């Protein structure tokens, strides 16, 4: 059985479209053991700190990042932040400690987003 040239091109184009659709989806979000993973982008420095950065609350379409910490519940957020497949922490850190001490501290704060430092910032 011989396959026509038009069919080969149609399959190739469909494959390319499918590849880019999946690549676009996985670039922003992918399921991992039943959890939603979001890639944080667009950091800005927290004040004049050399350690802390802010990534304003952003999530890919459909991501459920849970409830953020707030004045009435400082340990509400269940969000974990990873750097090179290793979890940062401690979570729920005070912003002053993140800015002053670094070392992977982070918080997920309502209205402010994610405030964190890399694990090697001290």
Biopython code that builds the backbone (N, CA, C, O; Angstrom):
import numpy as np
from Bio.PDB.StructureBuilder import StructureBuilder

atoms = [
    (1, "UNK", "N", (0.847, -1.179, 0.000)),
    (1, "UNK", "CA", (0.000, 0.000, 0.000)),
    (1, "UNK", "C", (0.890, 1.240, 0.000)),
    (1, "UNK", "O", (1.801, 1.371, 0.818)),
    (2, "UNK", "N", (0.612, 2.130, -0.919)),
    (2, "UNK", "CA", (1.407, 3.341, -1.047)),
    (2, "UNK", "C", (0.611, 4.518, -0.472)),
    (2, "UNK", "O", (-0.586, 4.661, -0.723)),
    (3, "UNK", "N", (1.304, 5.351, 0.302)),
    (3, "UNK", "CA", (0.677, 6.522, 0.909)),
    (3, "UNK", "C", (0.954, 7.728, 0.031)),
    (3, "UNK", "O", (2.083, 7.934, -0.415)),
    (4, "UNK", "N", (-0.066, 8.514, -0.214)),
    (4, "UNK", "CA", (0.091, 9.668, -1.101)),
    (4, "UNK", "C", (0.921, 10.764, -0.439)),
    (4, "UNK", "O", (1.004, 10.853, 0.786)),
    (5, "UNK", "N", (1.523, 11.582, -1.272)),
    (5, "UNK", "CA", (2.327, 12.701, -0.780)),
    (5, "UNK", "C", (1.513, 13.691, 0.029)),
    (5, "UNK", "O", (2.012, 14.250, 1.005)),
    (6, "UNK", "N", (0.273, 13.915, -0.359)),
    (6, "UNK", "CA", (-0.592, 14.862, 0.369)),
    (6, "UNK", "C", (-0.884, 14.356, 1.775)),
    (6, "UNK", "O", (-0.912, 15.139, 2.725)),
    (7, "UNK", "N", (-1.102, 13.049, 1.911)),
    (7, "UNK", "CA", (-1.382, 12.473, 3.228)),
    (7, "UNK", "C", (-0.155, 12.582, 4.127)),
    (7, "UNK", "O", (-0.280, 12.880, 5.315)),
    (8, "UNK", "N", (1.027, 12.343, 3.567)),
    (8, "UNK", "CA", (2.264, 12.487, 4.343)),
    (8, "UNK", "C", (2.411, 13.914, 4.865)),
    (8, "UNK", "O", (2.758, 14.123, 6.027)),
    (9, "UNK", "N", (2.148, 14.884, 4.007)),
    (9, "UNK", "CA", (2.246, 16.287, 4.432)),
    (9, "UNK", "C", (1.210, 16.622, 5.498)),
    (9, "UNK", "O", (1.514, 17.329, 6.459)),
    (10, "UNK", "N", (-0.013, 16.119, 5.334)),
    (10, "UNK", "CA", (-1.072, 16.375, 6.315)),
    (10, "UNK", "C", (-0.702, 15.795, 7.676)),
    (10, "UNK", "O", (-0.915, 16.444, 8.701)),
    (11, "UNK", "N", (-0.149, 14.583, 7.700)),
    (11, "UNK", "CA", (0.267, 13.949, 8.959)),
    (11, "UNK", "C", (1.430, 14.730, 9.572)),
    (11, "UNK", "O", (1.460, 14.936, 10.786)),
    (12, "UNK", "N", (2.380, 15.162, 8.755)),
    (12, "UNK", "CA", (3.522, 15.932, 9.253)),
    (12, "UNK", "C", (3.070, 17.257, 9.861)),
    (12, "UNK", "O", (3.535, 17.640, 10.934)),
    (13, "UNK", "N", (2.179, 17.945, 9.189)),
    (13, "UNK", "CA", (1.684, 19.232, 9.698)),
    (13, "UNK", "C", (0.883, 19.030, 10.981)),
    (13, "UNK", "O", (1.030, 19.809, 11.923)),
    (14, "UNK", "N", (0.042, 18.007, 11.036)),
    (14, "UNK", "CA", (-0.723, 17.719, 12.253)),
    (14, "UNK", "C", (0.220, 17.391, 13.411)),
    (14, "UNK", "O", (-0.019, 17.805, 14.545)),
    (15, "UNK", "N", (1.288, 16.650, 13.124)),
    (15, "UNK", "CA", (2.266, 16.321, 14.158)),
    (15, "UNK", "C", (2.968, 17.552, 14.693)),
    (15, "UNK", "O", (3.181, 17.680, 15.899)),
    (16, "UNK", "N", (3.329, 18.455, 13.798)),
    (16, "UNK", "CA", (3.992, 19.693, 14.213)),
    (16, "UNK", "C", (3.056, 20.554, 15.056)),
    (16, "UNK", "O", (3.469, 21.092, 16.083)),
    (17, "UNK", "N", (1.821, 20.689, 14.639)),
    (17, "UNK", "CA", (0.838, 21.474, 15.400)),
    (17, "UNK", "C", (0.631, 20.850, 16.777)),
    (17, "UNK", "O", (0.586, 21.556, 17.784)),
    (18, "UNK", "N", (0.506, 19.526, 16.816)),
    (18, "UNK", "CA", (0.340, 18.840, 18.100)),
    (18, "UNK", "C", (1.539, 19.037, 19.007)),
    (18, "UNK", "O", (1.385, 19.262, 20.208)),
    (19, "UNK", "N", (2.733, 18.953, 18.437)),
    (19, "UNK", "CA", (3.944, 19.156, 19.221)),
    (19, "UNK", "C", (3.964, 20.546, 19.856)),
    (19, "UNK", "O", (4.216, 20.673, 21.054)),
    (20, "UNK", "N", (3.702, 21.582, 19.068)),
    (20, "UNK", "CA", (3.754, 22.937, 19.608)),
    (20, "UNK", "C", (2.631, 23.199, 20.613)),
    (20, "UNK", "O", (2.816, 23.957, 21.565)),
    (21, "UNK", "N", (1.488, 22.587, 20.409)),
    (21, "UNK", "CA", (0.398, 22.737, 21.384)),
    (21, "UNK", "C", (0.806, 22.129, 22.716)),
    (21, "UNK", "O", (0.605, 22.745, 23.763)),
    (22, "UNK", "N", (1.371, 20.935, 22.693)),
    (22, "UNK", "CA", (1.823, 20.296, 23.936)),
    (22, "UNK", "C", (2.993, 21.048, 24.562)),
    (22, "UNK", "O", (3.037, 21.227, 25.779)),
    (23, "UNK", "N", (3.935, 21.486, 23.742)),
    (23, "UNK", "CA", (5.085, 22.224, 24.264)),
    (23, "UNK", "C", (4.629, 23.519, 24.928)),
    (23, "UNK", "O", (5.152, 23.897, 25.977)),
    (24, "UNK", "N", (3.671, 24.189, 24.332)),
    (24, "UNK", "CA", (3.150, 25.418, 24.918)),
    (24, "UNK", "C", (2.476, 25.132, 26.255)),
    (24, "UNK", "O", (2.672, 25.878, 27.215)),
    (25, "UNK", "N", (1.700, 24.085, 26.333)),
    (25, "UNK", "CA", (1.019, 23.735, 27.583)),
    (25, "UNK", "C", (2.035, 23.388, 28.670)),
    (25, "UNK", "O", (1.941, 23.903, 29.784)),
    (26, "UNK", "N", (2.995, 22.529, 28.365)),
    (26, "UNK", "CA", (3.946, 22.081, 29.368)),
    (26, "UNK", "C", (4.931, 23.171, 29.767)),
    (26, "UNK", "O", (5.557, 23.072, 30.823)),
    (27, "UNK", "N", (5.080, 24.185, 28.968)),
    (27, "UNK", "CA", (5.963, 25.296, 29.319)),
    (27, "UNK", "C", (5.451, 26.019, 30.552)),
    (27, "UNK", "O", (6.245, 26.528, 31.343)),
    (28, "UNK", "N", (4.151, 26.072, 30.726)),
    (28, "UNK", "CA", (3.569, 26.835, 31.816)),
    (28, "UNK", "C", (3.051, 25.984, 32.959)),
    (28, "UNK", "O", (3.076, 26.426, 34.108)),
    (29, "UNK", "N", (2.586, 24.785, 32.683)),
    (29, "UNK", "CA", (1.936, 24.016, 33.726)),
    (29, "UNK", "C", (1.915, 22.548, 33.346)),
    (29, "UNK", "O", (1.702, 22.197, 32.186)),
    (30, "UNK", "N", (2.138, 21.702, 34.329)),
    (30, "UNK", "CA", (2.007, 20.284, 34.080)),
    (30, "UNK", "C", (1.669, 19.592, 35.384)),
    (30, "UNK", "O", (2.105, 20.025, 36.450)),
    (31, "UNK", "N", (0.886, 18.508, 35.309)),
    (31, "UNK", "CA", (0.538, 17.795, 36.535)),
    (31, "UNK", "C", (1.713, 16.967, 37.019)),
    (31, "UNK", "O", (2.406, 16.343, 36.216)),
    (32, "UNK", "N", (1.942, 16.954, 38.313)),
    (32, "UNK", "CA", (3.012, 16.186, 38.914)),
    (32, "UNK", "C", (2.456, 15.515, 40.157)),
    (32, "UNK", "O", (2.218, 16.177, 41.167)),
    (33, "UNK", "N", (2.254, 14.241, 40.093)),
    (33, "UNK", "CA", (1.712, 13.479, 41.219)),
    (33, "UNK", "C", (0.426, 14.089, 41.750)),
    (33, "UNK", "O", (0.236, 14.175, 42.963)),
    (34, "UNK", "N", (-0.457, 14.514, 40.856)),
    (34, "UNK", "CA", (-1.736, 15.067, 41.275)),
    (34, "UNK", "C", (-1.668, 16.509, 41.722)),
    (34, "UNK", "O", (-2.687, 17.075, 42.119)),
    (35, "UNK", "N", (-0.502, 17.119, 41.670)),
    (35, "UNK", "CA", (-0.337, 18.515, 42.077)),
    (35, "UNK", "C", (-0.171, 19.367, 40.837)),
    (35, "UNK", "O", (0.284, 18.881, 39.801)),
    (36, "UNK", "N", (-0.533, 20.622, 40.933)),
    (36, "UNK", "CA", (-0.360, 21.564, 39.831)),
    (36, "UNK", "C", (0.958, 22.291, 40.026)),
    (36, "UNK", "O", (1.285, 22.720, 41.132)),
    (37, "UNK", "N", (1.705, 22.426, 38.956)),
    (37, "UNK", "CA", (2.990, 23.096, 38.997)),
    (37, "UNK", "C", (2.910, 24.341, 38.133)),
    (37, "UNK", "O", (2.438, 24.280, 36.998)),
    (38, "UNK", "N", (3.364, 25.463, 38.656)),
    (38, "UNK", "CA", (3.380, 26.711, 37.907)),
    (38, "UNK", "C", (4.813, 27.208, 37.835)),
    (38, "UNK", "O", (5.573, 27.085, 38.795)),
    (39, "UNK", "N", (5.172, 27.762, 36.705)),
    (39, "UNK", "CA", (6.482, 28.371, 36.549)),
    (39, "UNK", "C", (6.334, 29.848, 36.865)),
    (39, "UNK", "O", (5.558, 30.558, 36.224)),
    (40, "UNK", "N", (7.088, 30.308, 37.863)),
    (40, "UNK", "CA", (7.019, 31.721, 38.242)),
    (40, "UNK", "C", (7.904, 32.526, 37.304)),
    (40, "UNK", "O", (9.050, 32.159, 37.046)),
    (41, "UNK", "N", (7.367, 33.614, 36.804)),
    (41, "UNK", "CA", (8.106, 34.478, 35.885)),
    (41, "UNK", "C", (7.883, 35.933, 36.288)),
    (41, "UNK", "O", (6.953, 36.250, 37.029)),
    (42, "UNK", "N", (8.735, 36.797, 35.796)),
    (42, "UNK", "CA", (8.562, 38.230, 36.015)),
    (42, "UNK", "C", (8.900, 38.660, 37.432)),
    (42, "UNK", "O", (8.090, 39.304, 38.099)),
    (43, "UNK", "N", (10.097, 38.304, 37.894)),
    (43, "UNK", "CA", (10.501, 38.671, 39.249)),
    (43, "UNK", "C", (10.854, 40.148, 39.327)),
    (43, "UNK", "O", (11.292, 40.752, 38.348)),
    (44, "UNK", "N", (10.657, 40.708, 40.495)),
    (44, "UNK", "CA", (11.187, 42.037, 40.779)),
    (44, "UNK", "C", (11.728, 42.034, 42.198)),
    (44, "UNK", "O", (11.208, 41.346, 43.077)),
    (45, "UNK", "N", (12.760, 42.798, 42.403)),
    (45, "UNK", "CA", (13.427, 42.836, 43.705)),
    (45, "UNK", "C", (12.478, 43.399, 44.766)),
    (45, "UNK", "O", (11.720, 44.334, 44.504)),
    (46, "UNK", "N", (12.532, 42.820, 45.956)),
    (46, "UNK", "CA", (11.722, 43.306, 47.078)),
    (46, "UNK", "C", (12.483, 44.438, 47.753)),
    (46, "UNK", "O", (13.465, 44.203, 48.457)),
    (47, "UNK", "N", (12.026, 45.661, 47.535)),
    (47, "UNK", "CA", (12.688, 46.824, 48.129)),
    (47, "UNK", "C", (14.142, 46.895, 47.722)),
    (47, "UNK", "O", (14.469, 46.766, 46.542)),
    (48, "UNK", "N", (15.031, 47.101, 48.706)),
    (48, "UNK", "CA", (16.458, 47.178, 48.406)),
    (48, "UNK", "C", (17.189, 45.901, 48.827)),
    (48, "UNK", "O", (18.410, 45.903, 48.979)),
    (49, "UNK", "N", (16.449, 44.828, 49.012)),
    (49, "UNK", "CA", (17.032, 43.555, 49.425)),
    (49, "UNK", "C", (17.925, 42.977, 48.333)),
    (49, "UNK", "O", (17.642, 43.115, 47.143)),
    (50, "UNK", "N", (18.995, 42.336, 48.753)),
    (50, "UNK", "CA", (19.869, 41.637, 47.806)),
    (50, "UNK", "C", (19.463, 40.176, 47.680)),
    (50, "UNK", "O", (20.021, 39.449, 46.858)),
    (51, "UNK", "N", (18.501, 39.737, 48.485)),
    (51, "UNK", "CA", (18.105, 38.336, 48.500)),
    (51, "UNK", "C", (16.694, 38.103, 47.984)),
    (51, "UNK", "O", (16.467, 37.185, 47.197)),
    (52, "UNK", "N", (15.754, 38.913, 48.414)),
    (52, "UNK", "CA", (14.335, 38.635, 48.166)),
    (52, "UNK", "C", (13.851, 39.194, 46.839)),
    (52, "UNK", "O", (14.210, 40.300, 46.434)),
    (53, "UNK", "N", (13.021, 38.393, 46.173)),
    (53, "UNK", "CA", (12.338, 38.823, 44.965)),
    (53, "UNK", "C", (10.854, 38.520, 45.106)),
    (53, "UNK", "O", (10.444, 37.704, 45.931)),
    (54, "UNK", "N", (10.059, 39.192, 44.284)),
    (54, "UNK", "CA", (8.614, 39.004, 44.289)),
    (54, "UNK", "C", (8.201, 38.534, 42.902)),
    (54, "UNK", "O", (8.644, 39.087, 41.895)),
    (55, "UNK", "N", (7.353, 37.515, 42.851)),
    (55, "UNK", "CA", (6.687, 37.096, 41.623)),
    (55, "UNK", "C", (5.210, 37.263, 41.931)),
    (55, "UNK", "O", (4.640, 36.490, 42.700)),
    (56, "UNK", "N", (4.596, 38.262, 41.337)),
    (56, "UNK", "CA", (3.198, 38.531, 41.639)),
    (56, "UNK", "C", (2.343, 37.330, 41.297)),
    (56, "UNK", "O", (2.654, 36.573, 40.377)),
    (57, "UNK", "N", (1.272, 37.160, 42.039)),
    (57, "UNK", "CA", (0.422, 35.980, 41.866)),
    (57, "UNK", "C", (0.024, 35.833, 40.415)),
    (57, "UNK", "O", (-0.736, 36.636, 39.873)),
    (58, "UNK", "N", (0.535, 34.825, 39.817)),
    (58, "UNK", "CA", (0.229, 34.487, 38.439)),
    (58, "UNK", "C", (0.161, 32.982, 38.379)),
    (58, "UNK", "O", (0.978, 32.289, 38.988)),
    (59, "UNK", "N", (-0.791, 32.484, 37.662)),
    (59, "UNK", "CA", (-0.849, 31.039, 37.490)),
    (59, "UNK", "C", (-1.350, 30.751, 36.091)),
    (59, "UNK", "O", (-2.118, 31.528, 35.525)),
    (60, "UNK", "N", (-0.913, 29.634, 35.535)),
    (60, "UNK", "CA", (-1.390, 29.274, 34.213)),
    (60, "UNK", "C", (-2.880, 28.989, 34.247)),
    (60, "UNK", "O", (-3.440, 28.682, 35.300)),
    (61, "UNK", "N", (-3.507, 29.090, 33.107)),
    (61, "UNK", "CA", (-4.938, 28.844, 33.020)),
    (61, "UNK", "C", (-5.278, 27.490, 33.642)),
    (61, "UNK", "O", (-4.726, 26.459, 33.258)),
    (62, "UNK", "N", (-6.179, 27.511, 34.592)),
    (62, "UNK", "CA", (-6.632, 26.287, 35.216)),
    (62, "UNK", "C", (-5.853, 25.881, 36.451)),
    (62, "UNK", "O", (-6.266, 24.958, 37.152)),
    (63, "UNK", "N", (-4.725, 26.548, 36.745)),
    (63, "UNK", "CA", (-3.957, 26.160, 37.925)),
    (63, "UNK", "C", (-4.689, 26.583, 39.189)),
    (63, "UNK", "O", (-5.299, 27.650, 39.247)),
    (64, "UNK", "N", (-4.618, 25.746, 40.173)),
    (64, "UNK", "CA", (-5.225, 26.044, 41.464)),
    (64, "UNK", "C", (-4.105, 26.100, 42.485)),
    (64, "UNK", "O", (-3.672, 25.065, 42.990)),
    (65, "UNK", "N", (-3.637, 27.289, 42.789)),
    (65, "UNK", "CA", (-2.504, 27.423, 43.690)),
    (65, "UNK", "C", (-2.927, 27.532, 45.148)),
    (65, "UNK", "O", (-2.097, 27.807, 46.015)),
    (66, "UNK", "N", (-4.188, 27.323, 45.422)),
    (66, "UNK", "CA", (-4.636, 27.321, 46.805)),
    (66, "UNK", "C", (-4.761, 28.705, 47.386)),
    (66, "UNK", "O", (-4.556, 29.717, 46.715)),
    (67, "UNK", "N", (-5.100, 28.715, 48.636)),
    (67, "UNK", "CA", (-5.269, 29.972, 49.358)),
    (67, "UNK", "C", (-3.909, 30.508, 49.798)),
    (67, "UNK", "O", (-3.032, 29.749, 50.211)),
    (68, "UNK", "N", (-3.754, 31.798, 49.706)),
    (68, "UNK", "CA", (-2.511, 32.439, 50.120)),
    (68, "UNK", "C", (-2.579, 32.801, 51.597)),
    (68, "UNK", "O", (-3.662, 32.939, 52.167)),
    (69, "UNK", "N", (-1.407, 32.953, 52.210)),
    (69, "UNK", "CA", (-1.333, 33.407, 53.598)),
    (69, "UNK", "C", (-1.913, 34.816, 53.687)),
    (69, "UNK", "O", (-1.934, 35.556, 52.703)),
    (70, "UNK", "N", (-2.377, 35.171, 54.869)),
    (70, "UNK", "CA", (-2.948, 36.496, 55.089)),
    (70, "UNK", "C", (-2.789, 36.861, 56.563)),
    (70, "UNK", "O", (-2.293, 36.065, 57.360)),
    (71, "UNK", "N", (-3.212, 38.064, 56.912)),
    (71, "UNK", "CA", (-3.123, 38.519, 58.302)),
    (71, "UNK", "C", (-3.864, 37.587, 59.259)),
    (71, "UNK", "O", (-3.394, 37.320, 60.365)),
    (72, "UNK", "N", (-5.039, 37.088, 58.821)),
    (72, "UNK", "CA", (-5.834, 36.237, 59.706)),
    (72, "UNK", "C", (-5.364, 34.782, 59.742)),
    (72, "UNK", "O", (-5.755, 34.050, 60.651)),
    (73, "UNK", "N", (-4.551, 34.342, 58.805)),
    (73, "UNK", "CA", (-4.022, 32.977, 58.802)),
    (73, "UNK", "C", (-2.690, 32.970, 58.067)),
    (73, "UNK", "O", (-2.644, 32.897, 56.839)),
    (74, "UNK", "N", (-1.613, 33.047, 58.833)),
    (74, "UNK", "CA", (-0.275, 33.149, 58.272)),
    (74, "UNK", "C", (0.272, 31.811, 57.783)),
    (74, "UNK", "O", (1.387, 31.768, 57.264)),
    (75, "UNK", "N", (-0.478, 30.717, 57.934)),
    (75, "UNK", "CA", (0.000, 29.421, 57.468)),
    (75, "UNK", "C", (-1.059, 28.724, 56.625)),
    (75, "UNK", "O", (-1.162, 27.497, 56.650)),
    (76, "UNK", "N", (-1.838, 29.484, 55.890)),
    (76, "UNK", "CA", (-2.916, 28.946, 55.057)),
    (76, "UNK", "C", (-2.381, 28.310, 53.782)),
    (76, "UNK", "O", (-2.879, 27.265, 53.362)),
    (77, "UNK", "N", (-1.395, 28.910, 53.170)),
    (77, "UNK", "CA", (-0.919, 28.454, 51.869)),
    (77, "UNK", "C", (-0.228, 27.094, 51.967)),
    (77, "UNK", "O", (0.588, 26.851, 52.856)),
    (78, "UNK", "N", (-0.576, 26.231, 51.040)),
    (78, "UNK", "CA", (0.082, 24.934, 50.943)),
    (78, "UNK", "C", (1.066, 24.878, 49.791)),
    (78, "UNK", "O", (1.547, 23.804, 49.433)),
    (79, "UNK", "N", (1.365, 26.026, 49.212)),
    (79, "UNK", "CA", (2.249, 26.094, 48.048)),
    (79, "UNK", "C", (3.686, 25.782, 48.455)),
    (79, "UNK", "O", (4.167, 26.229, 49.497)),
    (80, "UNK", "N", (4.352, 25.008, 47.612)),
    (80, "UNK", "CA", (5.772, 24.746, 47.766)),
    (80, "UNK", "C", (6.485, 25.328, 46.554)),
    (80, "UNK", "O", (5.965, 25.272, 45.439)),
    (81, "UNK", "N", (7.665, 25.882, 46.767)),
    (81, "UNK", "CA", (8.467, 26.427, 45.676)),
    (81, "UNK", "C", (9.721, 25.572, 45.558)),
    (81, "UNK", "O", (10.392, 25.283, 46.549)),
    (82, "UNK", "N", (10.025, 25.172, 44.325)),
    (82, "UNK", "CA", (11.188, 24.334, 44.064)),
    (82, "UNK", "C", (12.221, 25.094, 43.251)),
    (82, "UNK", "O", (11.886, 25.923, 42.404)),
    (83, "UNK", "N", (13.473, 24.796, 43.524)),
    (83, "UNK", "CA", (14.592, 25.327, 42.748)),
    (83, "UNK", "C", (15.428, 24.126, 42.330)),
    (83, "UNK", "O", (15.971, 23.426, 43.184)),
    (84, "UNK", "N", (15.536, 23.880, 41.039)),
    (84, "UNK", "CA", (16.283, 22.724, 40.536)),
    (84, "UNK", "C", (15.817, 21.422, 41.195)),
    (84, "UNK", "O", (16.637, 20.627, 41.653)),
    (85, "UNK", "N", (14.519, 21.211, 41.240)),
    (85, "UNK", "CA", (13.903, 20.001, 41.788)),
    (85, "UNK", "C", (14.073, 19.815, 43.291)),
    (85, "UNK", "O", (13.790, 18.735, 43.809)),
    (86, "UNK", "N", (14.529, 20.840, 43.999)),
    (86, "UNK", "CA", (14.673, 20.762, 45.455)),
    (86, "UNK", "C", (13.765, 21.815, 46.079)),
    (86, "UNK", "O", (13.747, 22.963, 45.634)),
    (87, "UNK", "N", (13.005, 21.428, 47.114)),
    (87, "UNK", "CA", (12.085, 22.400, 47.725)),
    (87, "UNK", "C", (12.839, 23.496, 48.480)),
    (87, "UNK", "O", (13.831, 23.238, 49.162)),
    (88, "UNK", "N", (12.341, 24.719, 48.338)),
    (88, "UNK", "CA", (12.865, 25.831, 49.125)),
    (88, "UNK", "C", (12.151, 25.845, 50.464)),
    (88, "UNK", "O", (11.137, 25.170, 50.645)),
    (89, "UNK", "N", (12.674, 26.602, 51.383)),
    (89, "UNK", "CA", (12.002, 26.721, 52.670)),
    (89, "UNK", "C", (12.930, 27.320, 53.692)),
    (89, "UNK", "O", (14.131, 27.447, 53.451)),
    (90, "UNK", "N", (12.390, 27.688, 54.824)),
    (90, "UNK", "CA", (11.053, 27.365, 55.298)),
    (90, "UNK", "C", (9.971, 28.239, 54.652)),
    (90, "UNK", "O", (10.198, 29.406, 54.333)),
    (91, "UNK", "N", (8.780, 27.632, 54.467)),
    (91, "UNK", "CA", (7.651, 28.408, 53.955)),
    (91, "UNK", "C", (7.086, 29.324, 55.042)),
    (91, "UNK", "O", (7.483, 29.236, 56.204)),
    (92, "UNK", "N", (6.176, 30.185, 54.665)),
    (92, "UNK", "CA", (5.480, 31.096, 55.596)),
    (92, "UNK", "C", (6.457, 32.023, 56.329)),
    (92, "UNK", "O", (6.163, 32.501, 57.425)),
    (93, "UNK", "N", (7.619, 32.273, 55.719)),
    (93, "UNK", "CA", (8.617, 33.136, 56.356)),
    (93, "UNK", "C", (8.180, 34.591, 56.307)),
    (93, "UNK", "O", (7.454, 35.009, 55.405)),
    (94, "UNK", "N", (8.633, 35.347, 57.290)),
    (94, "UNK", "CA", (8.355, 36.787, 57.292)),
    (94, "UNK", "C", (9.170, 37.430, 56.165)),
    (94, "UNK", "O", (10.295, 37.019, 55.882)),
    (95, "UNK", "N", (8.584, 38.436, 55.536)),
    (95, "UNK", "CA", (9.258, 39.092, 54.411)),
    (95, "UNK", "C", (10.571, 39.719, 54.845)),
    (95, "UNK", "O", (11.530, 39.731, 54.072)),
    (96, "UNK", "N", (10.635, 40.238, 56.059)),
    (96, "UNK", "CA", (11.883, 40.821, 56.561)),
    (96, "UNK", "C", (12.970, 39.760, 56.660)),
    (96, "UNK", "O", (14.132, 40.046, 56.370)),
    (97, "UNK", "N", (12.616, 38.535, 57.065)),
    (97, "UNK", "CA", (13.599, 37.447, 57.153)),
    (97, "UNK", "C", (14.045, 37.000, 55.768)),
    (97, "UNK", "O", (15.220, 36.703, 55.552)),
    (98, "UNK", "N", (13.100, 36.953, 54.829)),
    (98, "UNK", "CA", (13.454, 36.576, 53.458)),
    (98, "UNK", "C", (14.447, 37.590, 52.903)),
    (98, "UNK", "O", (15.448, 37.220, 52.290)),
    (99, "UNK", "N", (14.159, 38.879, 53.122)),
    (99, "UNK", "CA", (15.014, 39.949, 52.611)),
    (99, "UNK", "C", (16.378, 39.972, 53.286)),
    (99, "UNK", "O", (17.390, 40.219, 52.631)),
    (100, "UNK", "N", (16.414, 39.716, 54.587)),
    (100, "UNK", "CA", (17.655, 39.831, 55.354)),
    (100, "UNK", "C", (18.488, 38.554, 55.332)),
    (100, "UNK", "O", (19.713, 38.619, 55.226)),
    (101, "UNK", "N", (17.834, 37.384, 55.432)),
    (101, "UNK", "CA", (18.550, 36.132, 55.603)),
    (101, "UNK", "C", (18.641, 35.270, 54.344)),
    (101, "UNK", "O", (19.594, 34.508, 54.182)),
    (102, "UNK", "N", (17.653, 35.386, 53.452)),
    (102, "UNK", "CA", (17.667, 34.585, 52.225)),
    (102, "UNK", "C", (17.590, 33.095, 52.503)),
    (102, "UNK", "O", (16.745, 32.652, 53.282)),
    (103, "UNK", "N", (18.467, 32.313, 51.872)),
    (103, "UNK", "CA", (18.593, 30.866, 52.072)),
    (103, "UNK", "C", (17.316, 30.078, 51.772)),
    (103, "UNK", "O", (17.013, 29.106, 52.465)),
    (104, "UNK", "N", (16.568, 30.487, 50.748)),
    (104, "UNK", "CA", (15.411, 29.724, 50.306)),
    (104, "UNK", "C", (14.105, 30.007, 51.027)),
    (104, "UNK", "O", (13.091, 29.373, 50.736)),
    (105, "UNK", "N", (14.112, 30.940, 51.954)),
    (105, "UNK", "CA", (12.866, 31.279, 52.648)),
    (105, "UNK", "C", (11.866, 31.821, 51.633)),
    (105, "UNK", "O", (12.247, 32.439, 50.639)),
    (106, "UNK", "N", (10.568, 31.580, 51.896)),
    (106, "UNK", "CA", (9.556, 32.109, 50.994)),
    (106, "UNK", "C", (8.219, 32.233, 51.685)),
    (106, "UNK", "O", (7.982, 31.655, 52.745)),
    (107, "UNK", "N", (7.347, 33.009, 51.049)),
    (107, "UNK", "CA", (5.951, 33.103, 51.479)),
    (107, "UNK", "C", (5.077, 33.288, 50.249)),
    (107, "UNK", "O", (5.519, 33.795, 49.219)),
    (108, "UNK", "N", (3.840, 32.867, 50.383)),
    (108, "UNK", "CA", (2.817, 33.040, 49.342)),
    (108, "UNK", "C", (1.752, 33.897, 50.010)),
    (108, "UNK", "O", (0.930, 33.393, 50.775)),
    (109, "UNK", "N", (1.768, 35.187, 49.720)),
    (109, "UNK", "CA", (0.977, 36.147, 50.470)),
    (109, "UNK", "C", (-0.147, 36.727, 49.624)),
    (109, "UNK", "O", (0.074, 37.150, 48.489)),
    (110, "UNK", "N", (-1.339, 36.743, 50.177)),
    (110, "UNK", "CA", (-2.507, 37.280, 49.472)),
    (110, "UNK", "C", (-2.266, 38.726, 49.067)),
    (110, "UNK", "O", (-1.842, 39.549, 49.879)),
    (111, "UNK", "N", (-2.540, 39.024, 47.810)),
    (111, "UNK", "CA", (-2.418, 40.384, 47.301)),
    (111, "UNK", "C", (-1.009, 40.784, 46.927)),
    (111, "UNK", "O", (-0.807, 41.821, 46.296)),
    (112, "UNK", "N", (-0.024, 39.973, 47.309)),
    (112, "UNK", "CA", (1.358, 40.330, 46.995)),
    (112, "UNK", "C", (2.017, 39.294, 46.097)),
    (112, "UNK", "O", (2.886, 39.641, 45.296)),
    (113, "UNK", "N", (1.632, 38.058, 46.210)),
    (113, "UNK", "CA", (2.209, 37.012, 45.380)),
    (113, "UNK", "C", (3.215, 36.191, 46.147)),
    (113, "UNK", "O", (3.043, 35.924, 47.336)),
    (114, "UNK", "N", (4.271, 35.789, 45.457)),
    (114, "UNK", "CA", (5.306, 34.944, 46.042)),
    (114, "UNK", "C", (6.528, 35.791, 46.340)),
    (114, "UNK", "O", (7.065, 36.447, 45.448)),
    (115, "UNK", "N", (6.968, 35.780, 47.587)),
    (115, "UNK", "CA", (8.191, 36.461, 47.988)),
    (115, "UNK", "C", (9.158, 35.356, 48.374)),
    (115, "UNK", "O", (8.847, 34.537, 49.239)),
    (116, "UNK", "N", (10.327, 35.322, 47.744)),
    (116, "UNK", "CA", (11.244, 34.234, 48.025)),
    (116, "UNK", "C", (12.687, 34.613, 47.715)),
    (116, "UNK", "O", (12.960, 35.646, 47.103)),
    (117, "UNK", "N", (13.589, 33.762, 48.146)),
    (117, "UNK", "CA", (15.002, 33.908, 47.818)),
    (117, "UNK", "C", (15.505, 32.561, 47.344)),
    (117, "UNK", "O", (14.912, 31.527, 47.652)),
    (118, "UNK", "N", (16.590, 32.567, 46.599)),
    (118, "UNK", "CA", (17.152, 31.292, 46.149)),
    (118, "UNK", "C", (17.844, 30.614, 47.319)),
    (118, "UNK", "O", (18.135, 31.255, 48.329)),
    (119, "UNK", "N", (18.104, 29.338, 47.187)),
    (119, "UNK", "CA", (18.692, 28.586, 48.299)),
    (119, "UNK", "C", (20.116, 29.001, 48.610)),
    (119, "UNK", "O", (20.585, 28.792, 49.728)),
    (120, "UNK", "N", (20.816, 29.585, 47.644)),
    (120, "UNK", "CA", (22.210, 29.965, 47.885)),
    (120, "UNK", "C", (22.377, 31.437, 48.254)),
    (120, "UNK", "O", (23.507, 31.898, 48.414)),
    (121, "UNK", "N", (21.307, 32.167, 48.391)),
    (121, "UNK", "CA", (21.384, 33.586, 48.768)),
    (121, "UNK", "C", (21.461, 33.711, 50.282)),
    (121, "UNK", "O", (20.507, 33.379, 50.986)),
    (122, "UNK", "N", (22.587, 34.186, 50.782)),
    (122, "UNK", "CA", (22.732, 34.391, 52.223)),
    (122, "UNK", "C", (23.445, 35.688, 52.505)),
    (122, "UNK", "O", (23.660, 36.034, 53.667)),
]
sb = StructureBuilder()
sb.init_structure("model")
sb.init_model(0)
sb.init_chain("A")
sb.init_seg("    ")
for serial, (resi, resn, name, xyz) in enumerate(atoms, 1):
    if name == "N":
        sb.init_residue(resn, " ", resi, " ")
    sb.init_atom(name, np.array(xyz, "f"), 0.0, 1.0, " ", f" {name:<3s}", serial, name[0])
structure = sb.get_structure()
